[in-house]
Amino acid sequence: MEHIDVAVIGGGQSGLATAHALLRRGLQPVVLEASGQAAGSWPRYYDSLTLFSPARYSSLPGMPFPGADRDRYPHRDEVVAYLTAYADRLDADIRTGQCVTSVRRNGSAFEVVLEGGGRLTARAVVAASGTFGRPHRPALPGLEEFTGHVLHAADYRSPAPFTGGGRLVVVGAGNSAVQIAAELAATARVTLATRGPVKFAAQRILGRDLHFWTARTGLDIAPLGRLVPHPPAQPVLDDGRYRAALAAGQPDRRPLFTGADGTKLIWPDGEREEVDALVLATGYRPDLPYLTDHDGALDADGSPRHREGLAISVPGLAFVGLEWQRSLSSNSLRGVGRDAERIARRLAARLARR
């Protein structure tokens, strides 16, 4: 059986930042990525997705995001190319097509089991597998009774399947929900269904992107996760176009439906309306199926029990890339490097004592 220093599960932005930080401390990580390339979930996001932060605030440690226009908002495909180039430049053992099925504590080390039966042991493990593999499908009223088409934003790519028109309802009040609903409204009749009003935040303030101000004030890296255990709802970052789209009814916004009857949704005013498809832009949860057998590593909902990224009850196990792990930017390109550095420093100190 192969013996390694640290197994990093996931080869996206969190895993690559962690590998960079571990290498700087003399450790030899092995990055295990389930897909065929080290770009995480980015290749599977919807086609029109752009970053919410400008290029100048969207880099991993050691490699600035490329391009002369530092204030542009990079497209999904640019991020994929950036992460692929970052992985190529990183002097780390990155193994693609390696899906981890189980991680178990075995004495002073961890046994990591791969799909197909491969095994290795590691002195420490960093879970950096993100959330995209675990779309959140909340218990919405009538969802189980609705017989029309239902898809999660994780499965949405473009408006192409809906170009024939039709009646669509997008559920959610976050950035992805509003962006997808506005995009679909160009080809179909779309409602954005939310539990409350959509909250917007200006993309630019006094001629500067919002991230300039959060970086300048230190809010972006403030350890708010110590004080607030669960991430608050984030407003929709908007340069004015999405607020205008909602004001024009493209899409319109309505309170969440109260039930369903076949392919009809029931609205709070009692109206029953035929709907072709529901798009659930209802977020994600940490994707950690390989830790289910670890006593105390996860809570009852499958979320990690940790303190600023270190597992509370499993020594040598860490997490990187969780939303609100330590700060506002913990699960972003601009911020994950800082969390990775802290985790690498603590793991290196722990391993040096053994």
Contacts in CASP RR format, 6 or more apart in sequence:
PFRMAT RR
TARGET T0000
AUTHOR 0000-0000-0000
METHOD contacts of the structure
MODEL  1
MEHIDVAVIGGGQSGLATAHALLRRGLQPVVLEASGQAAGSWPRYYDSLT
LFSPARYSSLPGMPFPGADRDRYPHRDEVVAYLTAYADRLDADIRTGQCV
TSVRRNGSAFEVVLEGGGRLTARAVVAASGTFGRPHRPALPGLEEFTGHV
LHAADYRSPAPFTGGGRLVVVGAGNSAVQIAAELAATARVTLATRGPVKF
AAQRILGRDLHFWTARTGLDIAPLGRLVPHPPAQPVLDDGRYRAALAAGQ
PDRRPLFTGADGTKLIWPDGEREEVDALVLATGYRPDLPYLTDHDGALDA
DGSPRHREGLAISVPGLAFVGLEWQRSLSSNSLRGVGRDAERIARRLAAR
LARR
1 119 0 8 1.000
1 120 0 8 1.000
1 121 0 8 1.000
2 119 0 8 1.000
2 120 0 8 1.000
2 121 0 8 1.000
3 109 0 8 1.000
3 120 0 8 1.000
3 121 0 8 1.000
3 122 0 8 1.000
4 28 0 8 1.000
4 29 0 8 1.000
4 30 0 8 1.000
4 120 0 8 1.000
4 121 0 8 1.000
4 122 0 8 1.000
4 123 0 8 1.000
5 22 0 8 1.000
5 27 0 8 1.000
5 28 0 8 1.000
5 29 0 8 1.000
5 30 0 8 1.000
5 122 0 8 1.000
5 123 0 8 1.000
5 124 0 8 1.000
5 351 0 8 1.000
6 22 0 8 1.000
6 27 0 8 1.000
6 28 0 8 1.000
6 29 0 8 1.000
6 30 0 8 1.000
6 122 0 8 1.000
6 123 0 8 1.000
6 124 0 8 1.000
6 125 0 8 1.000
6 126 0 8 1.000
6 347 0 8 1.000
7 29 0 8 1.000
7 30 0 8 1.000
7 32 0 8 1.000
7 100 0 8 1.000
7 103 0 8 1.000
7 110 0 8 1.000
7 112 0 8 1.000
7 120 0 8 1.000
7 122 0 8 1.000
7 124 0 8 1.000
7 125 0 8 1.000
7 126 0 8 1.000
8 15 0 8 1.000
8 18 0 8 1.000
8 19 0 8 1.000
8 22 0 8 1.000
8 29 0 8 1.000
8 30 0 8 1.000
8 31 0 8 1.000
8 32 0 8 1.000
8 125 0 8 1.000
8 126 0 8 1.000
8 128 0 8 1.000
9 32 0 8 1.000
9 100 0 8 1.000
9 103 0 8 1.000
9 112 0 8 1.000
9 125 0 8 1.000
9 126 0 8 1.000
9 127 0 8 1.000
9 128 0 8 1.000
9 129 0 8 1.000
9 290 0 8 1.000
10 31 0 8 1.000
10 32 0 8 1.000
10 33 0 8 1.000
10 34 0 8 1.000
10 40 0 8 1.000
10 128 0 8 1.000
10 129 0 8 1.000
10 130 0 8 1.000
11 31 0 8 1.000
11 32 0 8 1.000
11 33 0 8 1.000
11 38 0 8 1.000
11 39 0 8 1.000
11 40 0 8 1.000
11 87 0 8 1.000
11 94 0 8 1.000
11 128 0 8 1.000
12 33 0 8 1.000
12 38 0 8 1.000
12 39 0 8 1.000
12 40 0 8 1.000
12 41 0 8 1.000
12 42 0 8 1.000
12 83 0 8 1.000
12 128 0 8 1.000
13 40 0 8 1.000
13 60 0 8 1.000
13 83 0 8 1.000
13 321 0 8 1.000
13 333 0 8 1.000
13 336 0 8 1.000
14 128 0 8 1.000
14 130 0 8 1.000
14 320 0 8 1.000
14 321 0 8 1.000
14 331 0 8 1.000
14 336 0 8 1.000
14 340 0 8 1.000
15 31 0 8 1.000
15 126 0 8 1.000
15 128 0 8 1.000
15 320 0 8 1.000
15 340 0 8 1.000
16 31 0 8 1.000
16 38 0 8 1.000
16 60 0 8 1.000
16 83 0 8 1.000
16 86 0 8 1.000
16 87 0 8 1.000
16 90 0 8 1.000
17 60 0 8 1.000
17 61 0 8 1.000
17 320 0 8 1.000
17 336 0 8 1.000
17 337 0 8 1.000
17 339 0 8 1.000
17 340 0 8 1.000
18 29 0 8 1.000
18 126 0 8 1.000
18 128 0 8 1.000
18 320 0 8 1.000
18 340 0 8 1.000
18 343 0 8 1.000
18 344 0 8 1.000
19 29 0 8 1.000
19 31 0 8 1.000
19 90 0 8 1.000
19 92 0 8 1.000
19 94 0 8 1.000
20 60 0 8 1.000
20 61 0 8 1.000
20 62 0 8 1.000
20 90 0 8 1.000
20 92 0 8 1.000
20 337 0 8 1.000
20 340 0 8 1.000
21 61 0 8 1.000
21 337 0 8 1.000
21 340 0 8 1.000
21 341 0 8 1.000
21 343 0 8 1.000
21 344 0 8 1.000
21 345 0 8 1.000
22 28 0 8 1.000
22 29 0 8 1.000
22 344 0 8 1.000
22 347 0 8 1.000
22 348 0 8 1.000
23 29 0 8 1.000
23 90 0 8 1.000
23 91 0 8 1.000
23 92 0 8 1.000
24 344 0 8 1.000
25 344 0 8 1.000
25 345 0 8 1.000
25 348 0 8 1.000
26 348 0 8 1.000
27 344 0 8 1.000
27 347 0 8 1.000
27 348 0 8 1.000
27 351 0 8 1.000
28 93 0 8 1.000
29 92 0 8 1.000
29 93 0 8 1.000
29 126 0 8 1.000
30 92 0 8 1.000
30 93 0 8 1.000
30 95 0 8 1.000
30 120 0 8 1.000
30 122 0 8 1.000
31 38 0 8 1.000
31 92 0 8 1.000
31 93 0 8 1.000
31 94 0 8 1.000
31 95 0 8 1.000
32 95 0 8 1.000
32 98 0 8 1.000
32 99 0 8 1.000
32 100 0 8 1.000
32 112 0 8 1.000
32 114 0 8 1.000
33 40 0 8 1.000
33 94 0 8 1.000
33 95 0 8 1.000
33 96 0 8 1.000
33 97 0 8 1.000
33 98 0 8 1.000
34 97 0 8 1.000
34 98 0 8 1.000
34 99 0 8 1.000
34 100 0 8 1.000
34 115 0 8 1.000
34 129 0 8 1.000
35 43 0 8 1.000
35 96 0 8 1.000
35 97 0 8 1.000
36 96 0 8 1.000
36 97 0 8 1.000
37 43 0 8 1.000
37 84 0 8 1.000
37 96 0 8 1.000
38 83 0 8 1.000
38 84 0 8 1.000
38 87 0 8 1.000
38 94 0 8 1.000
38 96 0 8 1.000
39 79 0 8 1.000
39 80 0 8 1.000
39 83 0 8 1.000
39 84 0 8 1.000
39 87 0 8 1.000
40 83 0 8 1.000
40 132 0 8 1.000
41 130 0 8 1.000
41 132 0 8 1.000
41 133 0 8 1.000
42 76 0 8 1.000
42 79 0 8 1.000
42 80 0 8 1.000
42 83 0 8 1.000
43 76 0 8 1.000
43 80 0 8 1.000
44 132 0 8 1.000
44 154 0 8 1.000
45 76 0 8 1.000
45 132 0 8 1.000
46 76 0 8 1.000
46 153 0 8 1.000
46 156 0 8 1.000
46 157 0 8 1.000
46 158 0 8 1.000
46 176 0 8 1.000
46 180 0 8 1.000
47 76 0 8 1.000
47 157 0 8 1.000
47 158 0 8 1.000
48 76 0 8 1.000
48 158 0 8 1.000
48 179 0 8 1.000
48 183 0 8 1.000
49 75 0 8 1.000
49 76 0 8 1.000
49 176 0 8 1.000
49 179 0 8 1.000
50 73 0 8 1.000
50 74 0 8 1.000
50 75 0 8 1.000
50 76 0 8 1.000
51 58 0 8 1.000
51 73 0 8 1.000
51 74 0 8 1.000
51 79 0 8 1.000
51 333 0 8 1.000
52 73 0 8 1.000
52 175 0 8 1.000
52 237 0 8 1.000
53 73 0 8 1.000
53 209 0 8 1.000
53 211 0 8 1.000
53 332 0 8 1.000
53 333 0 8 1.000
53 334 0 8 1.000
54 70 0 8 1.000
54 71 0 8 1.000
54 72 0 8 1.000
54 73 0 8 1.000
54 209 0 8 1.000
54 211 0 8 1.000
55 65 0 8 1.000
55 66 0 8 1.000
55 67 0 8 1.000
55 69 0 8 1.000
55 70 0 8 1.000
55 71 0 8 1.000
55 72 0 8 1.000
55 73 0 8 1.000
55 74 0 8 1.000
56 64 0 8 1.000
56 65 0 8 1.000
56 70 0 8 1.000
56 71 0 8 1.000
57 209 0 8 1.000
57 211 0 8 1.000
57 212 0 8 1.000
57 215 0 8 1.000
57 334 0 8 1.000
58 65 0 8 1.000
58 74 0 8 1.000
58 79 0 8 1.000
58 332 0 8 1.000
58 333 0 8 1.000
58 334 0 8 1.000
59 65 0 8 1.000
59 333 0 8 1.000
59 334 0 8 1.000
60 83 0 8 1.000
60 86 0 8 1.000
60 333 0 8 1.000
60 336 0 8 1.000
60 337 0 8 1.000
61 337 0 8 1.000
61 340 0 8 1.000
61 341 0 8 1.000
63 82 0 8 1.000
63 85 0 8 1.000
63 86 0 8 1.000
63 89 0 8 1.000
65 74 0 8 1.000
65 78 0 8 1.000
65 82 0 8 1.000
65 333 0 8 1.000
66 82 0 8 1.000
66 85 0 8 1.000
71 209 0 8 1.000
74 82 0 8 1.000
79 333 0 8 1.000
87 94 0 8 1.000
98 114 0 8 1.000
98 115 0 8 1.000
99 114 0 8 1.000
99 115 0 8 1.000
100 112 0 8 1.000
100 113 0 8 1.000
100 114 0 8 1.000
100 115 0 8 1.000
100 129 0 8 1.000
100 290 0 8 1.000
101 113 0 8 1.000
101 114 0 8 1.000
101 115 0 8 1.000
101 289 0 8 1.000
101 290 0 8 1.000
102 111 0 8 1.000
102 112 0 8 1.000
102 113 0 8 1.000
102 290 0 8 1.000
102 293 0 8 1.000
103 110 0 8 1.000
103 111 0 8 1.000
103 112 0 8 1.000
103 113 0 8 1.000
103 125 0 8 1.000
103 127 0 8 1.000
103 290 0 8 1.000
103 291 0 8 1.000
103 294 0 8 1.000
103 317 0 8 1.000
104 110 0 8 1.000
104 111 0 8 1.000
104 113 0 8 1.000
104 293 0 8 1.000
104 294 0 8 1.000
105 111 0 8 1.000
105 294 0 8 1.000
105 314 0 8 1.000
106 121 0 8 1.000
108 123 0 8 1.000
108 354 0 8 1.000
109 121 0 8 1.000
109 122 0 8 1.000
109 123 0 8 1.000
110 121 0 8 1.000
110 122 0 8 1.000
110 123 0 8 1.000
110 124 0 8 1.000
110 125 0 8 1.000
110 316 0 8 1.000
110 317 0 8 1.000
111 119 0 8 1.000
111 120 0 8 1.000
111 121 0 8 1.000
112 119 0 8 1.000
112 120 0 8 1.000
112 121 0 8 1.000
112 122 0 8 1.000
112 125 0 8 1.000
113 119 0 8 1.000
113 290 0 8 1.000
114 120 0 8 1.000
123 316 0 8 1.000
123 351 0 8 1.000
123 354 0 8 1.000
124 316 0 8 1.000
124 317 0 8 1.000
124 318 0 8 1.000
124 347 0 8 1.000
124 350 0 8 1.000
124 351 0 8 1.000
125 316 0 8 1.000
125 317 0 8 1.000
125 318 0 8 1.000
126 317 0 8 1.000
126 318 0 8 1.000
126 319 0 8 1.000
126 320 0 8 1.000
126 343 0 8 1.000
126 347 0 8 1.000
127 288 0 8 1.000
127 290 0 8 1.000
127 291 0 8 1.000
127 304 0 8 1.000
127 317 0 8 1.000
127 318 0 8 1.000
127 319 0 8 1.000
127 320 0 8 1.000
128 319 0 8 1.000
128 320 0 8 1.000
128 321 0 8 1.000
129 286 0 8 1.000
129 287 0 8 1.000
129 288 0 8 1.000
130 284 0 8 1.000
130 286 0 8 1.000
130 287 0 8 1.000
130 321 0 8 1.000
130 322 0 8 1.000
130 331 0 8 1.000
131 283 0 8 1.000
131 284 0 8 1.000
131 285 0 8 1.000
131 286 0 8 1.000
131 287 0 8 1.000
131 323 0 8 1.000
131 331 0 8 1.000
132 154 0 8 1.000
132 284 0 8 1.000
132 287 0 8 1.000
133 154 0 8 1.000
133 284 0 8 1.000
133 287 0 8 1.000
134 284 0 8 1.000
134 285 0 8 1.000
134 286 0 8 1.000
134 287 0 8 1.000
135 152 0 8 1.000
135 153 0 8 1.000
135 154 0 8 1.000
135 155 0 8 1.000
135 280 0 8 1.000
135 282 0 8 1.000
135 283 0 8 1.000
135 284 0 8 1.000
136 282 0 8 1.000
136 283 0 8 1.000
136 284 0 8 1.000
136 285 0 8 1.000
137 143 0 8 1.000
137 152 0 8 1.000
137 280 0 8 1.000
137 282 0 8 1.000
138 280 0 8 1.000
138 282 0 8 1.000
140 171 0 8 1.000
140 256 0 8 1.000
140 257 0 8 1.000
140 280 0 8 1.000
141 256 0 8 1.000
141 257 0 8 1.000
141 258 0 8 1.000
141 259 0 8 1.000
141 260 0 8 1.000
142 257 0 8 1.000
142 258 0 8 1.000
142 259 0 8 1.000
142 260 0 8 1.000
142 266 0 8 1.000
143 150 0 8 1.000
143 260 0 8 1.000
143 278 0 8 1.000
145 259 0 8 1.000
145 260 0 8 1.000
145 261 0 8 1.000
145 262 0 8 1.000
146 259 0 8 1.000
146 260 0 8 1.000
146 262 0 8 1.000
146 263 0 8 1.000
146 265 0 8 1.000
146 275 0 8 1.000
146 278 0 8 1.000
147 262 0 8 1.000
147 263 0 8 1.000
148 262 0 8 1.000
148 263 0 8 1.000
148 275 0 8 1.000
148 276 0 8 1.000
148 277 0 8 1.000
148 278 0 8 1.000
149 276 0 8 1.000
149 277 0 8 1.000
149 278 0 8 1.000
150 277 0 8 1.000
150 278 0 8 1.000
150 280 0 8 1.000
151 277 0 8 1.000
151 278 0 8 1.000
151 279 0 8 1.000
151 280 0 8 1.000
152 279 0 8 1.000
152 280 0 8 1.000
152 281 0 8 1.000
152 282 0 8 1.000
153 176 0 8 1.000
153 177 0 8 1.000
153 180 0 8 1.000
153 279 0 8 1.000
153 280 0 8 1.000
153 281 0 8 1.000
153 282 0 8 1.000
153 283 0 8 1.000
154 284 0 8 1.000
156 180 0 8 1.000
156 279 0 8 1.000
158 183 0 8 1.000
159 183 0 8 1.000
159 184 0 8 1.000
159 186 0 8 1.000
159 187 0 8 1.000
159 188 0 8 1.000
162 168 0 8 1.000
162 184 0 8 1.000
162 187 0 8 1.000
162 188 0 8 1.000
162 277 0 8 1.000
163 187 0 8 1.000
164 187 0 8 1.000
164 188 0 8 1.000
165 187 0 8 1.000
165 188 0 8 1.000
165 189 0 8 1.000
166 188 0 8 1.000
166 189 0 8 1.000
166 276 0 8 1.000
167 188 0 8 1.000
167 189 0 8 1.000
167 273 0 8 1.000
167 274 0 8 1.000
167 275 0 8 1.000
167 276 0 8 1.000
168 184 0 8 1.000
168 188 0 8 1.000
168 189 0 8 1.000
168 190 0 8 1.000
168 191 0 8 1.000
168 275 0 8 1.000
168 276 0 8 1.000
168 277 0 8 1.000
168 278 0 8 1.000
168 279 0 8 1.000
169 190 0 8 1.000
169 191 0 8 1.000
169 192 0 8 1.000
169 193 0 8 1.000
169 257 0 8 1.000
169 265 0 8 1.000
169 275 0 8 1.000
169 277 0 8 1.000
169 278 0 8 1.000
169 279 0 8 1.000
170 177 0 8 1.000
170 180 0 8 1.000
170 181 0 8 1.000
170 184 0 8 1.000
170 190 0 8 1.000
170 191 0 8 1.000
170 192 0 8 1.000
170 193 0 8 1.000
170 251 0 8 1.000
170 278 0 8 1.000
170 279 0 8 1.000
170 281 0 8 1.000
171 177 0 8 1.000
171 193 0 8 1.000
171 194 0 8 1.000
171 256 0 8 1.000
171 278 0 8 1.000
171 279 0 8 1.000
171 280 0 8 1.000
171 281 0 8 1.000
171 282 0 8 1.000
172 192 0 8 1.000
172 193 0 8 1.000
172 194 0 8 1.000
172 280 0 8 1.000
172 281 0 8 1.000
172 282 0 8 1.000
173 192 0 8 1.000
173 194 0 8 1.000
173 195 0 8 1.000
173 196 0 8 1.000
173 197 0 8 1.000
173 198 0 8 1.000
173 199 0 8 1.000
173 233 0 8 1.000
173 236 0 8 1.000
174 198 0 8 1.000
174 233 0 8 1.000
174 234 0 8 1.000
174 235 0 8 1.000
174 236 0 8 1.000
174 281 0 8 1.000
175 234 0 8 1.000
175 236 0 8 1.000
175 237 0 8 1.000
176 281 0 8 1.000
176 283 0 8 1.000
177 192 0 8 1.000
177 194 0 8 1.000
177 281 0 8 1.000
177 282 0 8 1.000
178 192 0 8 1.000
178 198 0 8 1.000
178 236 0 8 1.000
178 238 0 8 1.000
178 242 0 8 1.000
178 246 0 8 1.000
179 242 0 8 1.000
180 279 0 8 1.000
180 281 0 8 1.000
181 190 0 8 1.000
181 191 0 8 1.000
181 192 0 8 1.000
181 251 0 8 1.000
181 279 0 8 1.000
181 281 0 8 1.000
182 241 0 8 1.000
182 242 0 8 1.000
182 245 0 8 1.000
182 250 0 8 1.000
182 251 0 8 1.000
184 190 0 8 1.000
184 251 0 8 1.000
184 279 0 8 1.000
185 245 0 8 1.000
185 249 0 8 1.000
185 250 0 8 1.000
185 251 0 8 1.000
186 250 0 8 1.000
190 250 0 8 1.000
190 251 0 8 1.000
190 252 0 8 1.000
191 251 0 8 1.000
191 252 0 8 1.000
191 253 0 8 1.000
191 254 0 8 1.000
192 198 0 8 1.000
192 246 0 8 1.000
192 251 0 8 1.000
192 252 0 8 1.000
192 253 0 8 1.000
192 254 0 8 1.000
193 253 0 8 1.000
193 254 0 8 1.000
193 255 0 8 1.000
193 256 0 8 1.000
193 257 0 8 1.000
194 253 0 8 1.000
194 255 0 8 1.000
194 256 0 8 1.000
195 255 0 8 1.000
195 256 0 8 1.000
196 255 0 8 1.000
197 253 0 8 1.000
198 236 0 8 1.000
198 246 0 8 1.000
198 253 0 8 1.000
199 233 0 8 1.000
199 235 0 8 1.000
199 236 0 8 1.000
200 235 0 8 1.000
200 236 0 8 1.000
200 237 0 8 1.000
200 238 0 8 1.000
200 240 0 8 1.000
200 242 0 8 1.000
200 243 0 8 1.000
201 210 0 8 1.000
201 235 0 8 1.000
201 236 0 8 1.000
201 237 0 8 1.000
201 238 0 8 1.000
202 210 0 8 1.000
202 237 0 8 1.000
202 238 0 8 1.000
202 239 0 8 1.000
203 209 0 8 1.000
203 210 0 8 1.000
203 237 0 8 1.000
203 238 0 8 1.000
203 239 0 8 1.000
203 240 0 8 1.000
204 210 0 8 1.000
204 239 0 8 1.000
205 213 0 8 1.000
210 237 0 8 1.000
211 220 0 8 1.000
211 334 0 8 1.000
213 219 0 8 1.000
214 220 0 8 1.000
214 328 0 8 1.000
215 221 0 8 1.000
219 328 0 8 1.000
220 327 0 8 1.000
220 328 0 8 1.000
220 329 0 8 1.000
220 334 0 8 1.000
220 335 0 8 1.000
221 327 0 8 1.000
221 328 0 8 1.000
221 329 0 8 1.000
221 335 0 8 1.000
221 338 0 8 1.000
222 327 0 8 1.000
222 328 0 8 1.000
223 308 0 8 1.000
223 326 0 8 1.000
223 327 0 8 1.000
224 324 0 8 1.000
224 326 0 8 1.000
224 327 0 8 1.000
224 328 0 8 1.000
225 308 0 8 1.000
225 324 0 8 1.000
225 325 0 8 1.000
225 326 0 8 1.000
225 327 0 8 1.000
226 308 0 8 1.000
226 326 0 8 1.000
228 324 0 8 1.000
230 324 0 8 1.000
231 323 0 8 1.000
231 324 0 8 1.000
236 242 0 8 1.000
245 251 0 8 1.000
246 252 0 8 1.000
246 253 0 8 1.000
254 267 0 8 1.000
255 267 0 8 1.000
255 268 0 8 1.000
256 268 0 8 1.000
257 265 0 8 1.000
257 266 0 8 1.000
257 267 0 8 1.000
257 268 0 8 1.000
258 266 0 8 1.000
258 267 0 8 1.000
258 268 0 8 1.000
258 270 0 8 1.000
259 265 0 8 1.000
259 266 0 8 1.000
260 266 0 8 1.000
261 272 0 8 1.000
263 274 0 8 1.000
263 275 0 8 1.000
263 276 0 8 1.000
264 272 0 8 1.000
264 273 0 8 1.000
264 274 0 8 1.000
264 275 0 8 1.000
265 272 0 8 1.000
265 273 0 8 1.000
265 275 0 8 1.000
266 272 0 8 1.000
267 273 0 8 1.000
285 301 0 8 1.000
285 302 0 8 1.000
285 303 0 8 1.000
286 302 0 8 1.000
286 303 0 8 1.000
286 304 0 8 1.000
286 319 0 8 1.000
286 322 0 8 1.000
288 297 0 8 1.000
288 298 0 8 1.000
288 302 0 8 1.000
288 304 0 8 1.000
291 297 0 8 1.000
291 298 0 8 1.000
291 304 0 8 1.000
291 317 0 8 1.000
292 298 0 8 1.000
292 302 0 8 1.000
294 314 0 8 1.000
294 317 0 8 1.000
295 313 0 8 1.000
296 305 0 8 1.000
296 312 0 8 1.000
296 313 0 8 1.000
296 314 0 8 1.000
297 304 0 8 1.000
297 305 0 8 1.000
297 311 0 8 1.000
297 313 0 8 1.000
297 314 0 8 1.000
297 317 0 8 1.000
298 304 0 8 1.000
298 305 0 8 1.000
299 305 0 8 1.000
304 311 0 8 1.000
304 319 0 8 1.000
304 322 0 8 1.000
305 311 0 8 1.000
305 312 0 8 1.000
305 313 0 8 1.000
306 312 0 8 1.000
306 318 0 8 1.000
306 319 0 8 1.000
306 322 0 8 1.000
306 325 0 8 1.000
308 325 0 8 1.000
308 326 0 8 1.000
308 342 0 8 1.000
309 318 0 8 1.000
309 319 0 8 1.000
309 320 0 8 1.000
309 322 0 8 1.000
309 325 0 8 1.000
309 326 0 8 1.000
309 339 0 8 1.000
309 343 0 8 1.000
310 316 0 8 1.000
310 317 0 8 1.000
310 318 0 8 1.000
310 319 0 8 1.000
310 343 0 8 1.000
310 346 0 8 1.000
311 317 0 8 1.000
311 318 0 8 1.000
311 319 0 8 1.000
315 350 0 8 1.000
316 347 0 8 1.000
316 350 0 8 1.000
318 343 0 8 1.000
318 346 0 8 1.000
318 347 0 8 1.000
319 325 0 8 1.000
319 343 0 8 1.000
320 336 0 8 1.000
320 339 0 8 1.000
320 340 0 8 1.000
320 343 0 8 1.000
321 330 0 8 1.000
321 331 0 8 1.000
321 336 0 8 1.000
321 339 0 8 1.000
322 330 0 8 1.000
322 331 0 8 1.000
323 330 0 8 1.000
323 331 0 8 1.000
324 330 0 8 1.000
324 331 0 8 1.000
325 331 0 8 1.000
325 339 0 8 1.000
326 338 0 8 1.000
326 339 0 8 1.000
326 342 0 8 1.000
327 335 0 8 1.000
327 338 0 8 1.000
327 339 0 8 1.000
329 335 0 8 1.000
329 336 0 8 1.000
329 338 0 8 1.000
330 336 0 8 1.000
330 339 0 8 1.000
END
